[in-house]
């Protein structure tokens, strides 16, 4: 039995066919069939039901597959540890993706002398909205992400980081044009909504309860642009309370208080790829982010 055989089994089950598995692994279908056949012969065990059109695990095959997954998990964790201990290489650069809603005090300490001044590592911070943070991790374009979760992924390590209060607001200049500040009056003006190109499927996950179904919409691909458009009276929408607190106190923005347009919360998470090796700088940055997470939400994170 080899790791290669177990990974072949894993991919056939996950991808649903020998063809899809061979394309993913960049191997021929016959080579995958040989690997499975040798594995079955070694233990005198039938893993797949040959009578099915698509490969389907036998009851014994399912039990073997579940144990194989645990074995592969341990192997990959050991592989990561070995790479981190063996190379001890300092990363030339690291990339952190930040949701535009991240409060900057949340990343304090990342530039501390103990982390970066002793090493030549260059840090890049990039802004992504909605599923952009998670996608950047999965594609290998980022090392860490602080953003909303667009779904569960077994390859991602995720820790709750911060809770952002979003409140519906309208500019004073626009409110003056309305007979009263109700949703019925607001419907004549568009709701300004942040939308990443090609990401309408995740829109509800990003704007949550703040997305009013039967209102007119104006979509923007940048949070700063959304803020400016609302401030200049081009429409109304939800913005972080911490971001508009001063405008509210000055009266340049007015909070909308209507049962159809309610405040809501967005949860931000810090995320990384579970089995991606971390050098000394990456580990220090990750531990600093975890520390900031615990400082901000001691009660939420006490049961991690």
Secondary structure, 3 states (H helix, E strand, C coil): CCHHHHHHHHHHHHHCCHHHHHHHHCCCHHHHHHHHHHHHHHHCCCCEECCCCCCEECHHHHHHHHHHHHHHHHHHHHHHHHHHHHHCCCCCEEEEEECCCCCHHHHCCCCCHHHHHCCCCEEEEEECCCCHHHHHHHCCCCCEEEECCCCCCCCEEEEEEEEEEEEEEEEHHHHCCCCCCCHHHHCCCCEEEECCCCCHHHHHHHHHHHCCCCCCEEEECCHHHHHHHHHCCCCEEEEEHHHHHHHHHHCCEEECCECCECCEEEEEEEEEECCCCCCHHHHHHHHHHHHHHHHHCHHHHCCC
